Amino acid sequence: MSIAPVGIVNAGDPRQAYQDGFNIASVNQDGFNRDAAAAVAAGVAEALSPDASVESVIEVIENQASDAVFRAVDRARGLAEESETIDEFVEQFYDELLDWRWPAVEWDRELYEEGRVFSADSAEILPAAVGVLELCEGDVDRSIVEAASFGRDCDTIAAVVGNLTGALRGAGSLRDDWVEVCESANAEFFEEVHGHDGVDFETVSEWLVEALENERRRAGKREETLDEML
């Protein structure tokens, strides 16, 4: 849920976003969770491309993913295609795609069927996010609401969907009242991380733009070097 900046810095370059996302996620993840985080970074990088679409974002996630991540996402896409509504998708997802692997306890079928066995694993989160993204057709407001209402690890599902749709549709697609509430709630966090007050989402976005400008300068220098070599 926090890998989106890696995709932003690598805007338009999903392959590099995946590689950087994989390496950075390795700090505290491994296996499926690391692979899924890298795939989300690739999806964000694609979403920022001028001609990106919901379809192209999901295709990049699948194409850059490991085999296990691809299978999970592809299965969720199949359920989304079979579902006429988001509610039908959620119901089918609960029946067929809930993660049985986490936490590692002696399973109790009755508890599982009641939805009381919780999973915070990407094996469940990313497929759910992709299904919501596809069924909501990239609508930012609806995607976030439906993801937050999904249940299970819904804050992470909503964060992933919000990252992808926000990158795809732009900051102007976000509700102003949501932005204001989130900035207010995170004021102390902004100050703690950045060392001073007065920092908000717009400030952080300006820093990310600066990072992209640095990427462009480095790419230009490499192009000059290759021209000289060739």
Stockholm file with secondary structure:
# STOCKHOLM 1.0

chainA/1-230         MSIAPVGIVNAGDPRQAYQDGFNIASVNQDGFNRDAAAAVAAGVAEALSPDASVESVIEVIENQASDAVFRAVDRARGLAEESETIDEFVEQFYDELLDWRWPAVEWDRELYEEGRVFSADSAEILPAAVGVLELCEGDVDRSIVEAASFGRDCDTIAAVVGNLTGALRGAGSLRDDWVEVCESANAEFFEEVHGHDGVDFETVSEWLVEALENERRRAGKREETLDEML
#=GR chainA/1-230 SS CCCHHHHHHTTTCHHHHHHHHHHHHTTTCCHHHHHHHHHHHHHHHHHTSTTCCHHHHHHHHHHHSCHHHHHHHHHHHHHHHHCSSHHHHHHHHHHHTCCSSSSCSCCCHHHHHTTCSCCCCHHHHHHHHHHHHHHTTTCHHHHHHHHHTSCSSHHHHHHHHHHHHHHHHCGGGSCHHHHHHHHHHTHHHHHHHHSSSCCCHHHHHHHHHHHHHHHHHHHHHHHHHHHHHC
#=GC SS_cons         CCCHHHHHHTTTCHHHHHHHHHHHHTTTCCHHHHHHHHHHHHHHHHHTSTTCCHHHHHHHHHHHSCHHHHHHHHHHHHHHHHCSSHHHHHHHHHHHTCCSSSSCSCCCHHHHHTTCSCCCCHHHHHHHHHHHHHHTTTCHHHHHHHHHTSCSSHHHHHHHHHHHHHHHHCGGGSCHHHHHHHHHHTHHHHHHHHSSSCCCHHHHHHHHHHHHHHHHHHHHHHHHHHHHHC
//
